[in-house]
C-alpha cells in the first residue's frame, strides 16, 4: 500500500513536471531577452533570417528554453513589434512629460523618436518589414501608436485654442507626422551622414512645418 502511494506521488510529480509553465511562472527576464535579441537579429538579417537558433544565441538562452515562452518562431514575431513598440512609446512619453504645449510636446517627441532609434537601430527593420512578415503584429502596433497620438493632438490643440482640424481629421494628421519622422530618420540618422548642427536644422524645419500646418502661424 505504501508503495502504491509512493508510486502515485511519483506519477503526480511527473505530471506536474510535464505541465507547461504559465507566463507568470516563467522568468520575465528571459522573455525580455528573447524580444531584445529578436529585434537585433531582425535588424541585421530581416524577418526571413530571424531563426530560433540566431535569436537564442543572441539572447544567451538554450533553444529548448525558447519553446517555454513561445510556441513557434512566428509566435515570437507576432508579438515582437507591439512589445518593442510599446517600449518606444514609453520612452517618448517619458521625454515629453511636462511639455508646455502641443508644439513643445511635438518637438520633444520628435527628438525622442530620433534618440530611441539611435539607441535601438534594429527597431526600424522590425517596423518596416512587419507588414509582410508579421501582419498581426503590424496591425496591433499601428493601433498602439496611432490612437494615443491622435488623442494627444486633440487635447493639445484644444488646450492651445486651435480649432483648425476636426477630430475626424486628426488620424490623417497623425499618420502624416509619423511618416515624416520615419523618412527624416532614414535620411538623417540611419545613413549616419549628418552632424549635430544638421540635425538641429532638421528639428527646426520640422517644427516650422508643424507649427504652420497645425495652425499656430
C-alpha positions as CSV (number, residue, x, y, z in Angstrom):
1,X,0.0,0.0,0.0
2,X,2.9,2.3,0.9
3,X,4.5,1.5,-2.4
4,X,1.3,2.3,-4.3
5,X,1.0,5.6,-2.5
6,X,4.6,6.4,-3.3
7,X,4.1,5.4,-6.9
8,X,1.0,7.7,-7.1
9,X,3.0,10.6,-5.7
10,X,5.8,10.0,-8.2
11,X,3.2,10.0,-11.0
12,X,1.8,13.2,-9.7
13,X,5.2,14.8,-9.7
14,X,5.9,13.5,-13.2
15,X,2.6,15.0,-14.4
16,X,3.5,18.3,-12.8
17,X,6.9,18.2,-14.3
18,X,5.4,17.9,-17.8
19,X,2.9,20.7,-17.3
20,X,3.7,23.8,-19.4
21,X,4.5,26.7,-17.1
22,X,2.3,29.8,-17.3
23,X,3.8,33.1,-18.3
24,X,3.5,34.3,-14.7
25,X,5.7,31.4,-13.6
26,X,8.4,31.9,-16.3
27,X,11.3,34.3,-15.7
28,X,10.3,37.6,-17.3
29,X,14.0,38.5,-17.8
30,X,14.4,35.6,-20.2
31,X,11.3,36.5,-22.2
32,X,12.5,40.1,-22.4
33,X,16.0,38.9,-23.5
34,X,14.4,36.9,-26.4
35,X,12.5,40.1,-27.5
36,X,15.6,42.2,-27.4
37,X,17.6,39.5,-29.2
38,X,14.9,39.1,-31.9
39,X,14.9,42.9,-32.5
40,X,18.7,42.8,-33.1
41,X,18.5,39.7,-35.3
42,X,15.7,41.2,-37.4
43,X,17.7,44.4,-37.6
44,X,20.7,42.6,-39.1
45,X,19.1,39.7,-41.1
46,X,15.5,40.8,-41.6
47,X,12.5,38.7,-40.7
48,X,13.4,36.0,-43.2
49,X,16.8,35.5,-41.4
50,X,15.3,35.6,-37.9
51,X,15.7,31.9,-36.9
52,X,15.1,30.5,-33.4
53,X,18.8,29.5,-33.4
54,X,20.0,33.0,-34.1
55,X,17.6,34.5,-31.5
56,X,18.5,32.1,-28.7
57,X,22.2,32.5,-29.4
58,X,21.9,36.3,-29.3
59,X,19.9,36.0,-26.1
60,X,22.3,33.5,-24.5
61,X,19.4,31.1,-24.0
62,X,19.1,27.4,-24.9
63,X,17.0,26.7,-28.0
64,X,14.8,24.3,-25.9
65,X,14.1,27.1,-23.5
66,X,12.7,29.2,-26.3
67,X,9.6,27.0,-26.5
68,X,8.7,27.6,-22.9
69,X,8.0,31.2,-23.9
70,X,6.8,30.9,-27.5
71,X,5.1,28.1,-29.3
72,X,6.9,28.9,-32.6
73,X,9.2,31.4,-34.3
74,X,6.1,33.0,-35.8
75,X,4.5,33.3,-32.4
76,X,7.5,35.4,-31.3
77,X,7.3,37.6,-34.4
78,X,3.6,38.1,-33.9
79,X,4.4,39.7,-30.5
80,X,7.7,41.4,-31.3
81,X,6.7,44.7,-32.8
82,X,3.9,45.5,-30.4
83,X,6.3,44.7,-27.5
84,X,9.2,46.8,-28.6
85,X,6.8,49.4,-30.0
86,X,5.3,49.8,-26.5
87,X,8.7,50.4,-25.1
88,X,9.3,53.1,-27.7
89,X,6.0,54.7,-26.7
90,X,7.0,54.7,-23.0
91,X,10.5,56.1,-23.9
92,X,8.9,59.0,-25.8
93,X,6.2,59.5,-23.2
94,X,8.9,60.0,-20.5
95,X,10.7,62.5,-22.7
96,X,7.6,64.6,-23.4
97,X,6.4,64.7,-19.8
98,X,5.9,68.3,-18.6
99,X,5.8,69.8,-22.0
100,X,4.4,73.3,-22.1
101,X,2.0,72.9,-25.0
102,X,1.3,70.7,-28.1
103,X,4.2,72.2,-30.0
104,X,6.7,71.7,-27.2
105,X,5.4,68.1,-26.9
106,X,5.7,67.5,-30.6
107,X,9.3,68.8,-30.7
108,X,10.2,66.7,-27.6
109,X,8.6,63.7,-29.2
110,X,10.4,64.2,-32.5
111,X,13.8,64.4,-30.7
112,X,12.9,61.4,-28.5
113,X,12.0,59.3,-31.6
114,X,15.4,60.0,-33.1
115,X,17.1,59.2,-29.8
116,X,15.3,55.9,-29.4
117,X,16.1,54.9,-33.0
118,X,19.8,55.7,-32.5
119,X,19.8,53.5,-29.3
120,X,17.8,50.7,-30.9
121,X,18.7,50.6,-34.7
122,X,17.1,47.2,-35.1
123,X,13.7,48.7,-34.4
124,X,13.4,50.3,-37.9
125,X,13.6,47.0,-39.8
126,X,11.3,45.3,-37.3
127,X,8.8,48.0,-38.0
128,X,9.2,48.4,-41.8
129,X,9.2,44.7,-42.6
130,X,6.4,43.7,-40.3
131,X,3.5,44.3,-42.6
132,X,4.6,41.4,-44.8
133,X,6.3,39.1,-42.3
134,X,4.1,39.7,-39.2
135,X,0.9,41.4,-40.3
136,X,-0.8,40.6,-36.9
137,X,2.0,42.5,-35.1
138,X,1.9,45.3,-37.6
139,X,-1.8,45.9,-37.2
140,X,-1.6,45.9,-33.4
141,X,1.4,48.2,-33.4
142,X,-0.3,50.8,-35.6
143,X,-3.3,50.8,-33.2
144,X,-1.0,51.2,-30.2
145,X,0.9,54.2,-31.7
146,X,-1.8,55.9,-33.7
147,X,-4.7,56.4,-31.3
148,X,-2.7,57.7,-28.3
149,X,-1.0,60.1,-30.7
150,X,-4.4,61.3,-32.1
151,X,-5.7,61.9,-28.6
152,X,-2.6,63.8,-27.7
153,X,-3.0,66.0,-30.7
154,X,-6.7,66.5,-30.0
155,X,-6.1,67.5,-26.4
156,X,-3.1,69.7,-27.2
157,X,-4.9,71.6,-29.9
158,X,-7.9,72.2,-27.7
159,X,-5.7,73.4,-24.9
160,X,-3.9,75.8,-27.3
161,X,-7.1,77.2,-28.6
162,X,-6.5,75.9,-32.2
163,X,-9.6,74.6,-34.0
164,X,-8.3,74.2,-37.5
165,X,-8.9,70.5,-37.6
166,X,-12.0,68.5,-36.9
167,X,-11.5,65.4,-34.7
168,X,-12.2,63.1,-37.6
169,X,-9.2,64.6,-39.5
170,X,-6.6,64.1,-36.8
171,X,-5.9,60.4,-37.6
172,X,-4.7,61.5,-41.1
173,X,-2.6,64.3,-39.4
174,X,-1.0,61.8,-37.0
175,X,-0.1,59.5,-39.9
176,X,1.5,62.4,-41.9
177,X,3.6,63.4,-38.9
178,X,4.7,59.8,-38.2
179,X,5.6,59.3,-41.8
180,X,7.7,62.5,-41.7
181,X,9.6,61.2,-38.7
182,X,10.3,57.9,-40.4
183,X,11.6,59.4,-43.6
184,X,13.7,62.0,-41.8
185,X,15.2,59.2,-39.7
186,X,16.2,57.4,-42.9
187,X,17.9,60.5,-44.3
188,X,19.5,62.0,-41.3
189,X,20.0,59.2,-38.7
190,X,20.1,55.8,-40.4
191,X,22.6,57.0,-43.0
192,X,24.9,58.4,-40.3
193,X,25.7,61.2,-42.7
194,X,24.6,64.2,-40.6
195,X,26.3,66.1,-37.7
196,X,24.6,67.7,-34.7
197,X,24.2,71.0,-36.5
198,X,22.4,69.4,-39.4
199,X,20.1,67.5,-37.1
200,X,19.2,70.7,-35.3
201,X,18.3,72.3,-38.6
202,X,16.1,69.3,-39.3
203,X,14.3,69.8,-36.0
204,X,13.8,73.5,-36.7
205,X,12.5,72.7,-40.2
206,X,10.1,70.0,-38.9
207,X,8.7,72.3,-36.2
208,X,8.3,75.2,-38.7
209,X,6.2,72.8,-40.8
210,X,4.3,71.5,-37.7
211,X,3.5,75.0,-36.4
212,X,2.3,76.2,-39.8
213,X,0.4,73.1,-40.6
214,X,-1.4,72.8,-37.2
215,X,-2.4,76.4,-37.3
216,X,-0.2,78.4,-34.8
217,X,1.2,80.6,-37.5
